[in-house]
Amino acid sequence: METDIQSLERNRGHAFDVDGNELPVLRHATSTLARHQPIVLFELCPYLLEERGEAPRALTRLFIEHGYALYDERTLERLPGGDEELIRHIPAGGSVNVVAAVRLLRS
C-alpha cells in the first residue's frame, strides 16, 4: 500500500524542513511555484516564524496567493476555515504538517 508521502513523491511533491526559514526559501522559489505548481509538504510552526520576525500568516498567504489550497498531512483532507483558523488552532510552541497543492488531492 502506498503511503501519503510516497504519493507526494510520485506526484512530484517536495518536502522540506528549514526550521522556520520557509518564507525566505519560498520567496526565492515563487517562479517555480507559479510555473510547476509542485505539491509541497511543510511544517507550519508559528513560534519559529515569529522568532525570525515573520508572521505565520505570511507563509500560508504565499501559497494561497499562488493558487494553492492547504491540506492536512495525515488525511490529505482540505483544511477548512482558511489559514487564520488553522494558525489559531496550533497550540503555543506547537506545529502542524501541511500539504500545499494546487490540484485537489482527494475527490
CORRAQUI-V801006 format. One record per pair of residues at least 4 apart in sequence whose ideal C-beta (glycine too) atoms are under 7 Angstrom apart, sorted by sequence separation. I is the first residue (numbers start at 0). J is the second residue. D is the distance in whole Angstrom. If there is no record, write none. Layout:
I|J|D / I|J|D
This chain:
1|5|5 / 3|7|7 / 4|8|7 / 5|9|6 / 6|10|6 / 8|12|6 / 17|21|6 / 20|24|6 / 21|25|6 / 22|26|6 / 23|27|7 / 24|28|6 / 25|29|7 / 28|32|6 / 29|33|6 / 30|34|6 / 31|35|5 / 32|36|7 / 44|48|7 / 45|49|6 / 46|50|6 / 47|51|7 / 49|53|7 / 53|57|6 / 56|60|6 / 57|61|6 / 59|63|6 / 60|64|6 / 61|65|7 / 63|67|6 / 71|75|7 / 80|84|3 / 82|86|6 / 83|87|6 / 84|88|6 / 89|93|5 / 100|104|5 / 1|6|6 / 7|12|3 / 48|53|4 / 62|67|4 / 70|75|5 / 71|76|5 / 80|85|7 / 89|94|7 / 31|37|7 / 48|54|7 / 49|55|7 / 70|76|6 / 89|95|6 / 98|104|7 / 7|14|7 / 17|24|5 / 48|55|5 / 62|69|7 / 70|77|5 / 71|78|6 / 78|85|5 / 70|78|6 / 15|24|7 / 68|77|6 / 69|78|5 / 45|55|4 / 48|58|6 / 59|69|6 / 43|55|7 / 69|82|7 / 43|58|7 / 69|85|7 / 63|82|6 / 21|41|6 / 60|82|7 / 59|82|3 / 75|98|7 / 13|37|5 / 72|96|4 / 12|37|6 / 19|44|6 / 72|97|6 / 11|37|6 / 12|38|4 / 13|39|5 / 14|40|4 / 15|41|6 / 16|42|6 / 56|82|6 / 59|85|7 / 72|98|5 / 11|38|7 / 12|39|7 / 56|83|6 / 59|86|7 / 70|97|7 / 10|38|6 / 12|40|6 / 19|47|3 / 69|97|5 / 70|98|4 / 18|47|6 / 19|48|5 / 75|104|4 / 76|105|7 / 56|86|6 / 69|99|6 / 70|100|6 / 75|105|5 / 7|38|5 / 19|50|6 / 20|51|7 / 22|53|5 / 55|86|5 / 19|51|5 / 33|65|6 / 40|72|6 / 67|99|4 / 68|100|6 / 7|40|6 / 32|65|5 / 67|100|6 / 67|101|6 / 70|104|5 / 22|57|6 / 66|101|5 / 22|58|6 / 25|61|6 / 21|58|5 / 62|99|4 / 22|61|7 / 45|86|6 / 45|89|6 / 43|89|7 / 46|92|6 / 44|94|4 / 43|94|6 / 42|94|5 / 43|95|5 / 42|96|5 / 43|97|5 / 40|96|7 / 41|97|6 / 40|98|5 / 41|99|7 / 38|98|6 / 39|99|5 / 38|100|5 / 36|101|4 / 3|75|6
